[in-house]
Structure formats: C-alpha cells, structure tokens
C-alpha cells in the first residue's frame, strides 16, 4: 500500500503539471495568421533594441512577433527557405544576392552603427590610431598577431572577410588566426582572455565593455560601417509567408516613431547611441 | 569570485521580490520540462519493459540503439525537430515551430531514450525467477508486468530524475525550436544563454542558480518518494 502511494504521488505531480500547462494562457497559441517570424541578428537582440520596440509594434498592430535571433547568415538562410517573414540583417552583399535571386523584396535601409577593431591595451602589433582598417589588418597579418574570428557567416564575419580580402591577406589556416564559431559576445570574451585582436560591432562592445580588457584600436574607416536593412520575404516564392505582417513590420521599422527611438536608444545607459537611424537615406551617404 | 557572489545575491533578490519575468520563465521551464518528462515516462517505461521482458532477433542492436540515444545531443534533437516543423517541412501544417509545444516535443525526444534505457536496465535486473513465481501465484501477464514495474520502482524513479534533469538543463534544442521568445518560449536555460551573450554575467548566473534550485526541489521531492519506500 505504502509503495503504491509513493508512485501515485509522483504520477499525480506530473499530471498536475500537465493540466496546468494545458490551461495556461502562455501555452495557448495566438491566432495563426497573427504570427510574424522575424529572423534577425544577435546584435539587435543583445543590445536590447528589439525588446524595446517589438512590444510597441505588437500593441499597435496586434501581430505577435516571434523574434529568432541568429547570425545574419542563418537569418538569410531562413528567408531563402521561406521560414521567416521579415529579416532585419546587416550583411549587405549577401542581402543583395538574396533580393536578386527573388527571395527577398522591398529591401530598405533602417539604421547603421559601425564596427571597431579591438585588441589588448598593450597593442603588440602597434595598430592603435590607424585610420585605415585595411592597413590595420595588413599589419596584424604581417606581425602574426593573434586574431579571433567568429567564422559563423554572421554580418560581422562577412565584414571581416571583406576587409581581409581588401588587404590582400588570406588568413585561413594561419596559426595566428583562430575561429571561435561563437556569437559576438562570447567571441569578445575569448579575445579578451587570449589578449587577441578581433572585429566587433560597436553596440555589442559597448554593452560588454565593463567586463573586458579590450580597447578600440582602430575606428572610423568608411569600410567599417555596419548597415542594417529590413527585407520582406517574397510571398511569390513562398506562399506561406505572412506578407501583410512582414510589410507592416518593415514599414514600422522605417517609420518616424521607430527612427526616433533608434536615435536615442542606449544613450542613458552607455552615454552614446548604439545605432543611427537612416530610413530614406542612401547607403553611399552614410558616415559623411 | 565577486561575480558569483553577485549572481547569488541577484538570484536571491529576483526570488524574494517575485520578479514577474523571472517567475514566468521559471514556471514555463517547469511546465515544459515536466510535461516532456511525463510523455517520455509513458514511452520509456512501456518500451523499456517490453524490450526487457521479451526475446527477439536483433534485440541487442535495439538495446545498443536505446543506450546510444541516451547520449543524443540536444542540439541534434532540436535540429531534427526544427526541420520537421518548418513551414515547408513535412509537419509544417501544424504551425507549431517556435512554440512551447515544439519545445515539449524536442525535450520528449531527448528524455525518452534516457527513461527507456534506465527502465530497461531496472526491469531486466529483477531476478528471473520472480516472473515465474508471480505467474505461478495466478497473476495474468498484465498483472505480472505491473508487479515487476512496482518492484523496480527505485531505479524507475531514478529514470524520472535523469530524464527530467536532462531536459530542464538542456539549451540547444529549446533555443532552436522555441526561439527564446520573450514572455512566450523563453525558459531559464535560453535566458541564461541570452544574458551571457549580452554580457550580463551576474543575471545569467542568477538564472543559473534559480535553475539549480528548481532542479534541487524537484529532485528532493522525488528522492523523498523514492527513499521512503526503500524495501527493508
């Protein structure tokens, strides 16, 4: 009798959990066509920007946004497979390809910030203050200084590869060039521990600065611009895409209201904004 | 070291103030992993018992497969479930990707082999003569199986703990099929990963401590049940 009681107890506990799970509002899926899948980069989530503006969008439009924060590469792969409705990404070359191939439509400029070249304060390679990112990368390669790359096809990784290419250096397989395969925040942690150089978006760096021993050694070069576009996934290619929701979201991102939020977001916490609003501008005019 | 203390302090603060967001994700973690464990128990104990009590060709292969499944990496389980649940995937019409339901499915897939493997071993280690004895006393097959399961309850509760521990602490599958959506599919582990990414190490640690506390409470209850009925 005693044994049965114990077993009943355990089963009862589990059953109770299930019942509660079944009746909880969190479990109830919202009306289907109300779902919007937004595939975006980790930087927009890690900086807290999306957590701030998504609720405003949801309240305004009654859509339910499922934000999937992955690297820009993965986000665009989701768009290409029709597994996302809207993309908010920062990998311009790959974005253009996506639009040319017809998977994405209505690509619009939202905002930018910039990348910075980081390294230990001692700066063994001596790149501090260099204006040209390409020259700085050349020097890092020439001195064989330890460099951490994300190697995850993220927007940051794509930018880094573009700079290596411009510098005429192929870092793959070099002893001083190490892949973390991790997100930006974690890669910064690894670079700090190993006293290595790395490339980071300014927003993530600013939000983690207090725990790192990394300094900005080179910044301001035009090639270091980090530009975010919003793209709607083409419903002609993928009929299941929630096109009205995607359009509503893209319109919202370039609306006056959101652009104003972007302009001041992060000022209270980091002393400077994390992003600069760019809706309606041309890419060529940025950073001037 | 300071950071760990700070994390403990934060955890304490979040708990005593009943921080609504943290309470929400803790509760969701418990519901999802509890439900997944429950499903895996049904599957695991029945399959484990059947495999333990029967002889058939290829049995060793099946047992090896189950035991290998006990080490199924959560992220692989997550990837498989994601591919099936994609809009344009075979089960896309269900439209349950990035929902707590998808997380329950993925976690059940992770816990099922663990529970099956331990159930199998616990039923199999019972003395063979016990079966004959039970049947000789006039029990039918179903009654015999029920008595065997009750006989093996100590290791079976260990299976529950192992299954639950495996899924409440996994992150790879949850983040992939759940999407870590705020207030909807964010659980303790995925929130910890996110806060680590943000550089909020104290909060990440605090969430980790809350997870450990939760696991401890559940295991303490189960252990209480298990040890109370230890055969004397």
Interface residues (C-beta under 8 A of the other chain):
Chain A: X2 X3 X4 X6 X7 X9 X10 X13 X14 X15 X17 X18 X20 X21 X24 X26 X27 X29 X32 X35 X37 X42 X45 X46 X47 X48 X51 X54 X64 X66 X67 X68 X69 X81 X82 X83 X183 X184 X185 X186 X188 X204 X207 X208 X210 X211 X238 X240
Chain B: X24 X28 X30 X31 X32 X34 X35 X37 X38 X41 X86 X87 X88 X92 X95 X96 X97 X98 X99 X100 X101 X150 X153 X157 X160 X179 X180 X181 X182 X183 X184 X194 X196 X197 X198 X199 X201 X221 X222 X225 X226 X228 X229
